[in-house]
Amino acid sequence: MSIPTTRLGRTGLVVSRLALGTMTFGLQTDETVSYQILDKATEAGIDFLDTADVYPLGGTVDITGRTEEIIGRWLQSKGAGARRRFIVATKAVGKVGPHSWDQGASRKHLLDAIDASLERLQTDYVDLYQLHSDDRNTPLDESLEALDTIVRSGRARYVGVSNFLAYRLARAIGRAELRRLTGIVCVQPRYSLLFREIERELLPLAGEEGLGVIPYNPLAGGLLTGKYKQDTKLEDNTRFTLGTAGSMYQDRYWNERSFATVGKLHALADEAGVPLTTLAVAWVMANPLVTAPLLGASRPEQLDATLAAAEYKLDASLKQRLDELTAEYRKGDAPR
């Protein structure tokens, strides 16, 4: 398999066009299987690994950081020089400890958080450090100054944000430019055939500013695999039942509207002779503003269909049919 590469936005950093998301590692997926997933993804050509200090997904505060620890041990297991072969990205802002200051985008927390992440990852720098969400309780200038300090100290090479509204991202870009601080180079939003709202404002902003775009949830938590049925009992240890995150994923996708759309998409994929999983990821990759979708997995074999998207050629007419079929998801929630 050959996974192409691309630049991350306007930076000189070259990354694989698919990235591996690791939030299942340490709760939904044990360490042995996590290593197998990492091995399979990297052997296929993925060199872009994304994590966060609050992972594993669905875990409580007492196990935050476990995912970073697994990645750190895996990197060490690959021998001397392994760290240089991968682009490692992590994130901070979520709650990672018992104190009120163990969360957010304050200077104190970000400077503490990067050091803790580096220790768990067993490295002295990350390639990309991201704000996991928008902390409205901390002035943007304070957060941007902290990110600038982190880059200037050598603990991160680039900085980005995730889960920012377009206007807040625009303001952060402007404040960094005005203050001559390290600039934001990428954004990590939710994006899939079942969630297209970012096409209205966030993606145009990313295009105008030359930001990299690293979408998460390209399979809508697994709903776009077509394996779930609304009238069947949810199994344990899936994205829709996992610990503290299960209810969030059910709120996002577990509804009649989504299942009806998935049924139509499944029929279209069958007609095209391609797995819906592959088609869904290929559709995200077909957007010229997208750098690299994040692929998640709880078992290594789940990567087969998603990795195949790197080589699948999405026909223009098929893409148009997918666009038309899911156009309503550009508008937000249906009227209630």
Secondary structure, 3 states (H helix, E strand, C coil): CCCCEEECCCCCCEEECCEEECCCECCCECHHHHHHHHHHHHHCCCCEEECCCCCCCCCCHHHCCHHHHHHHHHHHHCCCCHHHHCEEEEEECCCCCCCCCCCCCCHHHHHHHHHHHHHHHCCCCEEEEEECCCCCCCCHHHHHHHHHHHHHCCCEEEEEEECCCHHHHHHHHHHHHHHCCCCEEEEECECECCECHHHCCHHHHHHHHCCEECCECCCHHHHHHCCCCCCCCCCCCCCCCCHHHHHHHHHHHCCHHHHHHHHHHHHHHHHHCCCHHHHHHHHHHCCCCCCCCEECCCCHHHHHHHHHHHCCCCCHHHHHHHHHHCHHHHCCCCCC
